[in-house]
Amino acid sequence: MFLIQRVLLNGLLWWLAAACGLAMAQGSSEPVPSRMAAVIGGAVTAVGPGDVLHIVVFGQSDLTSHVTVTADGEITVPFLGVLKVANESPSVVARRIEQGLREGGYLRNPQVSVEVAQVRSRVASIIGEVQRPGRYAIEGRLTLLELLAQAGGVRTGAGEEAVLIRRSTQEGQAEQRLELTVGNRNEPAKVIQDIDLEPGDVVYVPLVSRFFIYGEVGQPGAYPMEKGMNVMRAVSLAGGLNARASQRRISIKREDAETGEIRSIKATLEDPVLVGDVVYVDERWF
C-alpha cells in the first residue's frame, strides 16, 4: 500500500513539474525543446531503428533509462529483457512495459512514460543550396516547404526548382525523381509546389540554371535562365548593346551534349539561348 501511495505521489509531482515547465516555456522567448514538443504534440506516432527512447518508471529512479532501438527494432528493458517495439507508438511501448512489470510481480501498479528523445528512424535529408543542409526528423508530418524553412531557406543563387529523390517501397522498382517549384521570383506566374515528405526522402536544391554574356554589352556576366530565353532578351538583361557593339557580330559558344565539344554558332537576336550558353557580342569594324 505504501509503495502504491509513493508511486501516485511521485506521479503527481512529476505531472505538476512538467505542467509548470511547459507554462514557463510558453511564456518565454525560448523555444520548447524538440523532445518535449514531440511528446506534447503527440507527433511521434511510431518508433523505429536508431530512435533513442527515454523510459521513466515513476517512483523507481533506478529503472529510468535511455535506450536505443536496435536495427532489428528491439530494446532491452530492466527485468523484462528484450522487447520488439518497431512501428509501435511510445504510449503502446509504455503500456507494454507496465504490463510486464505488473505481470512479472515486480511492481503492483507501475506507471511508465516513454518519450522519443531523438528521432533517427524517420528523417529526410536536404542538400545543395540551402543554409543548413543535413538530416531532419519527420515528427508526424513534414512537407517540402517546411523542410526548406528548417534548413534556413535557400542560398543566394539557388534555383527555383528542387529535386525530390524518393526510394521505392517495392523491390526492383527504380527510385522516384520529382522536380518541384519552390520559388517563383523569376516567373511569378509559376505555382509554388509542396508535398508531404516520407522517411528516407532526399531533397536537392541546385544552383539556378544560368547563361553567360560577354563583350560589348552594358553589364557582362552570368544571368539566370528564363523560359523562352533568346539573344534579344539576354542582351536586354545585360544592359543592352553599348556604342561599340555590332548587332550582326553576335556568337554563341555551346557545348555539344554528346561529344562535350564547344562549338561557336553565329547568332541573331531571335536565336534561342540554352542553359550554359556563352553569348558574345563583338564590336563593329567601323
C-alpha positions in Angstrom: 0.0 0.0 0.0 2.9 2.4 0.9 4.5 1.6 -2.5 1.3 2.5 -4.4 0.9 5.8 -2.5 4.5 6.7 -3.2 4.1 5.9 -6.9 1.0 8.1 -7.1 2.6 10.9 -5.2 5.7 10.9 -7.4 3.5 10.7 -10.4 1.5 13.8 -9.2 4.7 15.7 -8.5 6.1 14.8 -11.9 2.9 16.0 -13.6 3.0 19.3 -11.8 6.6 19.9 -12.6 6.0 19.1 -16.3 3.0 21.4 -16.4 5.0 24.3 -14.8 7.9 23.7 -17.1 5.6 23.9 -20.1 3.9 27.1 -18.8 7.4 28.7 -18.4 8.4 27.7 -21.9 5.3 29.1 -23.4 5.7 32.4 -21.5 9.3 33.0 -22.6 11.1 33.6 -25.8 13.0 30.4 -25.6 11.6 27.6 -27.8 10.3 24.4 -26.2 12.8 21.6 -26.5 12.2 19.5 -29.5 11.8 16.3 -27.4 9.1 17.9 -25.2 7.4 19.4 -28.2 7.3 16.0 -29.9 5.7 14.4 -26.8 3.2 17.1 -26.1 2.1 17.3 -29.7 1.9 13.5 -30.0 3.9 13.9 -33.2 6.0 10.7 -33.0 3.5 8.0 -33.8 5.8 5.1 -34.4 9.4 4.3 -33.2 11.9 2.7 -35.4 15.6 1.6 -35.6 18.0 4.2 -34.3 15.4 6.1 -32.2 16.5 6.9 -28.7 13.8 6.3 -26.1 13.6 7.9 -22.6 11.8 5.5 -20.3 10.6 6.7 -16.9 9.1 4.4 -14.2 7.6 6.8 -11.7 8.8 6.2 -8.2 11.6 3.9 -9.4 14.5 6.1 -10.4 16.8 3.0 -10.8 14.5 1.9 -13.7 14.7 5.2 -15.6 16.9 4.7 -18.7 17.8 5.8 -22.2 17.7 3.0 -24.7 18.4 2.9 -28.4 16.1 0.9 -30.7 18.3 -1.7 -32.5 18.4 -2.4 -36.2 16.0 -5.2 -35.5 13.6 -2.9 -33.8 14.2 -4.1 -30.3 15.0 -2.5 -26.9 16.3 -4.0 -23.7 14.3 -3.1 -20.5 15.4 -4.0 -16.9 13.7 -7.1 -15.6 11.8 -7.6 -18.9 14.7 -8.2 -21.2 14.3 -7.7 -25.0 11.1 -6.2 -26.4 10.2 -5.8 -30.0 8.9 -2.2 -30.4 9.4 -1.3 -34.1 6.4 0.6 -35.5 4.7 0.9 -32.1 3.8 4.3 -30.6 5.6 5.5 -27.5 2.4 5.1 -25.5 1.9 1.5 -26.6 5.5 0.8 -25.6 4.9 2.3 -22.2 1.7 0.2 -21.6 3.7 -3.0 -22.6 6.4 -2.2 -20.0 3.7 -1.5 -17.4 2.1 -4.8 -18.2 5.4 -6.7 -18.0 6.3 -5.2 -14.6 2.9 -5.9 -13.2 2.5 -9.5 -14.5 6.1 -10.3 -13.5 5.4 -9.3 -9.9 8.0 -6.5 -9.9 5.5 -3.7 -9.2 1.9 -3.7 -8.2 0.7 -0.7 -10.1 3.6 0.6 -12.3 3.2 3.9 -14.2 5.6 4.3 -17.1 6.3 7.1 -19.5 8.1 6.7 -22.8 9.4 9.6 -24.8 11.3 9.7 -28.1 14.4 11.6 -27.1 16.0 11.5 -30.6 14.2 10.7 -33.8 16.6 8.9 -36.1 14.4 6.4 -37.9 12.1 8.9 -39.6 14.3 11.5 -41.3 14.5 13.4 -44.5 17.7 14.9 -45.9 18.3 18.2 -47.7 21.4 19.1 -49.7 22.6 21.7 -52.1 22.0 25.4 -52.0 20.4 25.8 -48.5 21.7 27.5 -45.4 21.8 24.3 -43.2 22.0 21.1 -45.2 21.6 17.9 -43.2 19.1 15.4 -41.9 15.9 16.5 -40.3 13.4 14.4 -38.2 9.9 13.8 -39.5 7.8 14.2 -36.4 4.3 13.5 -37.5 4.0 15.4 -40.8 6.7 17.3 -42.6 6.3 19.0 -46.0 8.9 20.1 -48.5 8.5 23.8 -47.8 8.6 23.1 -44.0 11.9 21.3 -44.5 13.3 24.2 -46.5 12.3 26.5 -43.7 14.0 24.3 -41.1 17.1 24.3 -43.3 17.3 28.1 -43.1 15.9 28.7 -46.6 17.8 28.8 -49.9 21.1 30.5 -50.5 21.7 33.3 -53.0 22.0 31.8 -56.4 19.8 28.8 -55.7 17.4 27.5 -58.3 13.7 27.7 -58.1 13.3 24.0 -58.7 14.0 21.4 -56.1 14.6 17.7 -56.9 13.0 15.2 -54.6 14.5 11.7 -54.7 12.3 9.0 -53.1 13.3 5.4 -52.7 10.9 2.8 -54.0 9.0 0.8 -51.4 8.9 -2.2 -53.7 12.0 -4.2 -54.6 13.1 -3.9 -58.1 11.5 -0.6 -58.8 13.5 2.5 -59.6 13.7 5.5 -57.3 11.4 8.4 -58.0 12.7 11.8 -59.1 10.3 14.7 -58.8 11.1 18.3 -59.8 9.1 20.7 -57.7 8.8 24.5 -57.9 9.8 26.1 -54.6 10.3 29.7 -55.9 8.8 32.0 -58.5 10.8 35.2 -58.3 11.9 35.0 -61.9 8.5 33.7 -63.1 5.7 35.0 -60.8 3.1 33.0 -62.8 4.5 29.7 -61.7 2.7 28.0 -58.8 4.9 27.0 -55.8 4.5 23.3 -55.1 4.6 21.5 -51.8 4.5 17.8 -50.9 4.5 15.6 -47.8 7.9 14.0 -47.2 8.4 10.4 -46.4 11.3 8.8 -44.3 14.4 8.4 -46.5 13.5 11.3 -48.9 16.4 13.3 -50.2 15.8 16.9 -51.4 18.4 18.5 -53.6 18.3 22.3 -54.3 20.7 23.0 -57.2 22.2 26.3 -58.3 20.0 28.3 -60.6 20.4 27.5 -64.3 22.4 30.2 -66.0 23.8 31.6 -69.2 26.7 33.9 -69.7 27.1 37.0 -71.8 30.2 39.0 -72.6 31.6 41.6 -75.0 30.0 44.9 -75.9 27.1 45.0 -73.5 26.4 47.2 -70.6 26.8 44.6 -67.8 28.5 41.4 -68.9 28.3 38.4 -66.6 26.1 35.4 -65.6 22.3 35.6 -65.6 19.5 33.2 -64.6 17.7 31.4 -67.3 14.1 32.2 -68.1 11.6 30.3 -70.1 11.9 31.2 -73.9 15.2 32.9 -73.5 16.7 34.3 -76.7 19.6 36.5 -77.6 17.5 39.7 -77.6 16.3 39.0 -74.0 19.8 38.1 -72.9 21.2 41.3 -74.3 18.4 43.3 -72.6 19.2 41.6 -69.2 22.9 42.6 -69.7 22.0 46.3 -70.1 21.7 46.3 -73.8 24.3 46.9 -76.5 26.9 49.6 -76.0 28.1 52.1 -78.6 30.8 49.8 -79.9 28.6 46.8 -80.3 27.7 45.2 -83.6 24.3 43.6 -83.8 25.5 41.5 -86.7 28.5 40.1 -84.9 26.9 38.0 -82.1 28.0 34.4 -81.5 27.1 31.7 -79.0 29.5 29.2 -77.7 27.6 26.0 -76.8 28.8 22.6 -75.5 27.7 19.6 -77.6 25.7 17.3 -75.3 27.1 14.1 -76.9 30.8 14.9 -77.5 31.4 17.7 -75.0 33.0 19.8 -77.7 32.5 23.6 -77.6 31.0 24.9 -80.8 30.8 28.5 -81.9 27.5 29.4 -83.5 26.7 32.7 -85.4 23.5 34.1 -83.9 20.8 36.6 -84.5 18.7 38.4 -81.9 15.9 35.9 -82.3 18.0 32.7 -81.7 17.3 30.8 -78.5 19.8 30.7 -75.6 20.2 27.5 -73.7 21.5 26.7 -70.3 25.2 27.1 -70.1 25.5 29.1 -73.3 28.1 31.8 -73.6 26.8 34.7 -75.7 29.5 37.0 -77.1 28.8 40.4 -78.7 31.7 41.6 -80.8 32.5 45.2 -81.6 31.7 46.7 -85.0 34.5 47.2 -87.5 33.9 50.8 -88.2 
